[in-house]
Amino acid sequence: MNRFLKLLVAPLLAVAVSLAAAQAPQGPEVAAKAYLLVDVTANQVLLEKDADAPVEPASLTKLMTAYLVFDALKSKKLTLAQTLPVSERAWKMPGSRMFIDPKMQVPVEDLIKGLIVQSGNDATMALAEGVGGTAERFVQLMNDQAKAMGLKNTTYKNPEGLTEAGHTTTARDLSILSMRLMHDFPEYVHYYSIKKYRYQGTPVTNDSNRNLLLFRDPTVDGLKTGHTNAAGYCMITTAKRDFPNLAGGRRLLSIVLGASSENARANESQKLLNWGYTAFEAVKLFDANQAVVTPAVWKGKENTLKLGRTEAVVVAVPAGGASRIKTDVARPDPLVAPFTKGQSVGSLKVVLDDKELVAVPLQVLESVEQAGVLGRAWDAVRLWIK
């Protein structure tokens, strides 16, 4: 009798389930309204508090603005050397600025640095108008992209993050956005590690990146800060540290929302990162493109199907727990061709102390075409007998 196992498929870079409370180490006390710590390498949530509570994102909004700008660069709608005009609206933007004015034609790359390093609302508006034509059209693009990413609790009202009714997000949505930004545009995320920037001819008033951890922790290389009276002091931090048997290191992402001061958000972010790196270890279960399982396939030109991941399969477990890991594959049965490379088929369940830690979606590593008429007919008979 055939038994169909449940197919568990997660979208690309969707944050995986967090550790069961009984398994997870005791987290630190974090002085913030909401926070979230993600092991990016393992794609697991390590710690969270009120991660789905609606919050004002302040200048963390600019992550989505940057995402759309990077997308325009990748699709050749913009170039880094291209200059954009500065409208009256951009010039008069309140809050943080890079101090550009309507007499200037500013290169896109400089506007990006102004957006990221100085958190300039004027740079943000100039880029939004350059990509969207108008700020209003750009905001629509932001919301369309949020929907496409699955940011279920995010609504944008402006590109810069100033307080406006209905302009809200959550820590979880911010984590998905941050991970997508790093994954989709690795060629541009280096801008987030720039410590100081000032556009030529403008006053030297705020040329330092507000991410204080860039100056304190050499493993920190991003990502963004934000502050309004309503939002409090917010910070998304990403760090990459060397780790045994992990080529390229291990990356964590912390999100701290509603801290009491600029220094407090940095301290609490550092606390989360340090705890994540010491309380958990990363365990590589399979190499990139290594078959996790090779089950039989029916009605295909090949007899087996290679299932694995195009990147290494890594899980985060409480320190000292690596030897207690068990794995199991959940997949449909029977598997009937055709299958295309990259297609999601089943999942690898990782269990720690009899509790499911995470389910990693598996992909087809090599396509299997459908067999000819005779091959399909013969397998149909074999399946009927089975």
Secondary structure as the mmCIF struct_conf table of DSSP 4:
data_model
#
loop_
_struct_conf.conf_type_id
_struct_conf.id
_struct_conf.beg_label_comp_id
_struct_conf.beg_label_asym_id
_struct_conf.beg_label_seq_id
_struct_conf.end_label_comp_id
_struct_conf.end_label_asym_id
_struct_conf.end_label_seq_id
HELX_LH_PP_P HELX_LH_PP_P1 PHE A 4 LEU A 7
TURN_TY1_P TURN_TY1_P1 LEU A 12 LEU A 13
HELX_LH_PP_P HELX_LH_PP_P2 ALA A 14 VAL A 15
STRN STRN1 ALA A 16 ALA A 16
HELX_LH_PP_P HELX_LH_PP_P3 VAL A 17 ALA A 20
TURN_TY1_P TURN_TY1_P2 ALA A 21 GLN A 23
BEND BEND1 ALA A 24 ALA A 24
HELX_LH_PP_P HELX_LH_PP_P4 PRO A 25 GLU A 29
BEND BEND2 ALA A 32 LYS A 33
STRN STRN2 ALA A 34 ASP A 39
TURN_TY1_P TURN_TY1_P3 VAL A 40 ASN A 43
STRN STRN3 GLN A 44 LYS A 49
BEND BEND3 ASP A 50 ASP A 50
TURN_TY1_P TURN_TY1_P4 ALA A 51 ASP A 52
BEND BEND4 ALA A 53 ALA A 53
STRN STRN4 VAL A 55 VAL A 55
HELX_RH_3T_P HELX_RH_3T_P1 ALA A 58 THR A 61
HELX_RH_AL_P HELX_RH_AL_P1 LYS A 62 LYS A 74
TURN_TY1_P TURN_TY1_P5 SER A 75 LYS A 76
BEND BEND5 LYS A 77 LEU A 78
BEND BEND6 LEU A 80 ALA A 81
STRN STRN5 THR A 83 PRO A 85
HELX_RH_AL_P HELX_RH_AL_P2 GLU A 88 TRP A 91
TURN_TY1_P TURN_TY1_P6 LYS A 92 LYS A 92
BEND BEND7 GLY A 95 SER A 96
TURN_TY1_P TURN_TY1_P7 PRO A 102 LYS A 103
STRN STRN6 GLN A 105 PRO A 107
HELX_RH_AL_P HELX_RH_AL_P3 VAL A 108 ILE A 116
TURN_TY1_P TURN_TY1_P8 VAL A 117 VAL A 117
BEND BEND8 GLN A 118 GLN A 118
HELX_RH_AL_P HELX_RH_AL_P4 ASN A 121 GLY A 132
BEND BEND9 GLY A 133 THR A 134
HELX_RH_AL_P HELX_RH_AL_P5 ALA A 135 MET A 149
TURN_TY1_P TURN_TY1_P9 GLY A 150 GLY A 150
TURN_TY1_P TURN_TY1_P10 LYS A 152 ASN A 153
STRN STRN7 THR A 155 THR A 155
BEND BEND10 LYS A 157 LYS A 157
BEND BEND11 PRO A 159 GLU A 160
TURN_TY1_P TURN_TY1_P11 ALA A 165 GLY A 166
STRN STRN8 THR A 168 THR A 169
HELX_RH_AL_P HELX_RH_AL_P6 ALA A 171 ASP A 184
TURN_TY1_P TURN_TY1_P12 PRO A 186 TYR A 188
HELX_RH_3T_P HELX_RH_3T_P2 VAL A 189 SER A 193
STRN STRN9 LYS A 196 LYS A 196
TURN_TY1_P TURN_TY1_P13 GLN A 200 GLY A 201
BEND BEND12 THR A 202 THR A 202
BEND BEND13 VAL A 204 ASN A 206
STRN STRN10 SER A 208 SER A 208
BEND BEND14 ARG A 210 ARG A 210
TURN_TY1_P TURN_TY1_P14 LEU A 212 LEU A 212
HELX_RH_AL_P HELX_RH_AL_P7 LEU A 213 ARG A 216
TURN_TY1_P TURN_TY1_P15 PRO A 218 THR A 219
STRN STRN11 VAL A 220 THR A 228
TURN_TY1_P TURN_TY1_P16 ASN A 229 ALA A 231
STRN STRN12 GLY A 232 PHE A 243
TURN_TY1_P TURN_TY1_P17 PRO A 244 ASN A 245
STRN STRN13 LEU A 246 ALA A 259
BEND BEND15 SER A 260 SER A 261
HELX_RH_AL_P HELX_RH_AL_P8 GLU A 262 ALA A 279
STRN STRN14 PHE A 280 PHE A 286
TURN_TY1_P TURN_TY1_P18 ALA A 288 ASN A 289
STRN STRN15 ALA A 291 VAL A 293
STRN STRN16 ALA A 296 ALA A 296
STRN STRN17 TRP A 298 TRP A 298
BEND BEND16 LYS A 299 LYS A 299
STRN STRN18 GLY A 300 GLY A 300
BEND BEND17 LYS A 301 ASN A 303
STRN STRN19 THR A 304 THR A 304
STRN STRN20 LEU A 307 GLY A 308
BEND BEND18 THR A 310 GLU A 311
STRN STRN21 VAL A 313 PRO A 318
TURN_TY1_P TURN_TY1_P19 ALA A 319 GLY A 320
HELX_RH_3T_P HELX_RH_3T_P3 ALA A 322 ARG A 324
STRN STRN22 ILE A 325 ALA A 330
BEND BEND19 ASP A 333 PRO A 334
STRN STRN23 VAL A 336 VAL A 336
BEND BEND20 ALA A 337 ALA A 337
STRN STRN24 PHE A 339 PHE A 339
TURN_TY1_P TURN_TY1_P20 LYS A 341 GLY A 342
STRN STRN25 SER A 344 LEU A 352
TURN_TY1_P TURN_TY1_P21 ASP A 353 ASP A 354
STRN STRN26 LYS A 355 VAL A 364
BEND BEND21 LEU A 365 GLU A 366
STRN STRN27 VAL A 368 VAL A 368
HELX_LH_PP_P HELX_LH_PP_P5 GLU A 369 GLU A 369
STRN STRN28 GLN A 370 GLN A 370
HELX_LH_PP_P HELX_LH_PP_P6 ALA A 371 ALA A 371
HELX_RH_AL_P HELX_RH_AL_P9 VAL A 373 ILE A 385
#
